[in-house]
Structures are given as structure tokens and as C-alpha cells.
Amino acid sequence: MARKKTSNPPDLNHLLMPQTPIMVAVEQAVLRRHAGAGATAPVADQIAVRLAGVITMDMIHAGQRLLEKDISEVLRVSRAPVREALRILERERLVEFQARRGACVTAPDAKDIADIYEVRIALFQILFRQLMAQRPQELEAVFDRHMPQLEQATQQGSVDDHALAGFLMNMDMFKLAEGRLIADLLASISLRVLRFVRLGLAADPPRMARAMETWRALHRAITRRDVDEVLSTAVRRMELSRDAAAHAALPQG
């Protein structure tokens, strides 16, 4: 008997496409807990980072099912590493397992996004307090390295480049954290919301200019070593990011 076709199936051929810079950054974020990377990583990890990349680029959409058989056929691998890859993405909250549907790309609503950002804002405040007290020069150096890419992306109106530059800056900040738990939680949350922030900026380009203003203000506050201003500006920046993500998570129609 022929297998019943999945309604609204994802186009898994995207898994075979060359990776974009954002997809490469996502790969590094997913593999952050592992010593191996890229081609040296286990097969399940390689599959996970491919899936994470296309999910982030919205080539596979929120709510779509990810069937082990279909993925294994496209990638020409057995189903066992595909199953493990989906579990890896479940831990990153990019995939969820639903009764009678199996693995699906997570589809948070505006309330979910608000809850995620409440935690993200609290963790960022802890991070900035630590870094301003213990490693302000290194934090400033992270901004000095990444701000030119953010400025260029904003001037060019490139949503992908802007999202990538901000994501990479955040990941470098997380590396400075004293506690691994805070860094890991922030990295996981940033990975989870990246696709929605990107989509939100694309749907409303003026948000990108406003986001850039907060990046500049945060950079200035760090340079002045003004802890209170760093914290208040970081919260404002996170709120803009939250609003962009929530906008993208709203049903379209």
C-alpha cells in the first residue's frame, strides 16, 4: 500500500543546497557542545546542523513535519542518525515531537516568544553585570570587532547580514561568560529565535535601523563603563528583538 502523503510537506532538497553564512553560523552554534565540527562531527550532528540551517533560513517552515524516512532518502543515510539528529534539535527547541504527528518544526506564538524573551532579558542582564565587572575591555573588543559588519549590513539594507552580524556578536559575548550554564542557555535561546528575528526584520525593514541605534548606544555605554546605561540599553535592545520575533510568529493572512 502506498504511503499516505504528508500535507504541506517541506522541500527537503534544501538540505542539499550550499550553506549560506547564517547557516554556517548556526552550524557552529549547534555544535558548540561538541569537540568535533563540520565534516569531522558524527553523522547525526551533521544532519542536525543541516536541518537547523534550513529551519533558520525558513526554507522549512514552522509547523511542518520532519519525517525520518523522507530525510534519510534525501540525504542517503539510514534512519537511525536522522532520529538522533531530530532529538538534538528537540534539545535546542527547534523541533518538537507531537502526538500522532511526530517531529515538527517548532511554531511558538506571540505568548511563547514573550516568555522566551523574559528569560533572555534576565540572562543578558546577568551576563552584562558580570562582564562589566570582570571583563569590560574584552567586551568592548567584541563590539569593536563586530560593529563595522553591523553598520555595513544596516547601510546596505541586508537583513540576512544584519541578523548574522548580531548573532555572531552575541555568540562571542557568550564565550566571555564566567558560567557555562548562562552562556549555553543564551546560545540556545538565540539560536531558537534567530529565524523569527530575521523574518520580523524582513517584514518590517525600519526595525533594522532602530535595532542598529540600540547596538550603537550599547557600544557607547560599554566604552564609557556606564553599567546602568549598559543594562537599560540591553533591555531596550532585547525588547526590539522580541517585538520583531513576535511579529514574525503571528499568523499571516
Buried (B, 14 or more C-beta within 10 A) or exposed (E): EEEEEBEEEBEBEBBEEEBBEBBBBBBBBBBBEEEEBEEEBBBBBBBBBBBBBBBBBBBBEBEBBBBBEBBBEBBEBEEEBBBBBBBBBBEBBBBBEEEEEBBBBBEBEBEBBBEBBEEBBEBBBBBBEBBBEEBBEEBBBBBEEBBEBBBEBBEEEBBBBBBBBBBBBBBBBBEBBEEEEBBBBBBBBBBBBBBBBBBBBBBBEEBBEBBBBBBBBBBBBBBEEBBEBBBBBBBBBBEBBBBBBBBBBEEEE
